[in-house]
Amino acid sequence: MSKGISPSKLVIGKPVTRMGVFSTMISASTLGKAMIDQYRFNKWRGGFMLWQYSNDINGTFINNVMSPFRNSFPSLFS
């Protein structure tokens, strides 16, 4: 966004597992908090995507990412 990219066009992509990750992997809770902060303070309205999501068999990772966001902004999910 600091380079002029519209916040509505910014999509974050992260793997669900460490498999195939060549750098430090961000935790689900850290990702969720970062999304909340960007939404609140920088008007980020983009999205996020996960790859290797088939490894998140029980949906634990996606739930850990989205729970804080859903709790902070319940009207977005109704």
C-alpha positions as CSV (number, residue, x, y, z in Angstrom):
1,M,0.0,0.0,0.0
2,S,2.9,2.3,0.6
3,K,3.8,1.9,-3.1
4,G,0.4,3.1,-4.2
5,I,-1.4,-0.2,-4.5
6,S,-5.1,0.2,-3.6
7,P,-5.9,-1.6,-0.3
8,S,-8.9,-3.2,-2.1
9,K,-6.6,-4.9,-4.5
10,L,-4.1,-6.3,-2.0
11,V,-4.4,-10.1,-1.4
12,I,-2.3,-11.9,1.1
13,G,-1.2,-15.4,0.3
14,K,0.1,-17.9,2.8
15,P,0.6,-21.6,3.0
16,V,-1.4,-23.6,5.5
17,T,1.6,-25.9,6.4
18,R,5.3,-25.5,6.6
19,M,5.8,-27.8,3.7
20,G,7.4,-25.9,0.8
21,V,8.0,-22.8,2.9
22,F,11.4,-21.3,2.2
23,S,11.2,-18.6,4.9
24,T,9.6,-18.1,8.3
25,M,6.0,-19.0,8.4
26,I,3.6,-16.6,10.1
27,S,1.3,-18.1,12.7
28,A,-2.5,-18.1,12.1
29,S,-3.1,-15.8,15.1
30,T,-0.4,-13.4,13.9
31,L,-1.9,-13.3,10.4
32,G,-5.4,-12.8,11.9
33,K,-4.2,-9.9,14.0
34,A,-2.3,-8.3,11.1
35,M,-5.4,-8.5,9.0
36,I,-7.5,-6.8,11.7
37,D,-4.9,-4.0,12.1
38,Q,-4.7,-3.4,8.4
39,Y,-8.5,-3.3,8.1
40,R,-8.8,-0.9,11.0
41,F,-5.9,1.4,10.4
42,N,-5.2,1.3,6.6
43,K,-8.6,0.6,5.2
44,W,-7.5,-2.7,3.8
45,R,-10.5,-4.4,2.1
46,G,-8.6,-7.0,0.0
47,G,-8.5,-10.6,1.0
48,F,-6.3,-13.5,1.7
49,M,-5.8,-16.9,0.2
50,L,-4.2,-20.1,1.4
51,W,-2.5,-22.8,-0.5
52,Q,-2.0,-26.4,0.6
53,Y,-5.4,-25.9,2.3
54,S,-6.1,-29.6,1.8
55,N,-3.5,-30.2,4.6
56,D,-5.8,-28.3,7.0
57,I,-8.1,-31.3,7.3
58,N,-10.1,-30.0,10.3
59,G,-10.1,-26.4,9.2
60,T,-8.0,-25.4,12.3
61,F,-5.7,-23.0,10.5
62,I,-8.4,-21.2,8.6
63,N,-10.5,-21.0,11.8
64,N,-7.5,-19.6,13.8
65,V,-7.0,-16.9,11.2
66,M,-10.6,-15.9,10.8
67,S,-11.9,-16.2,14.4
68,P,-10.3,-12.9,15.7
69,F,-11.5,-11.2,12.5
70,R,-15.1,-12.5,12.9
71,N,-15.1,-11.5,16.6
72,S,-13.9,-8.0,15.8
73,F,-16.2,-7.4,12.9
74,P,-19.2,-9.6,13.2
75,S,-21.3,-7.5,10.9
76,L,-19.1,-8.4,8.0
77,F,-20.0,-12.1,8.4
78,S,-23.8,-11.9,8.8
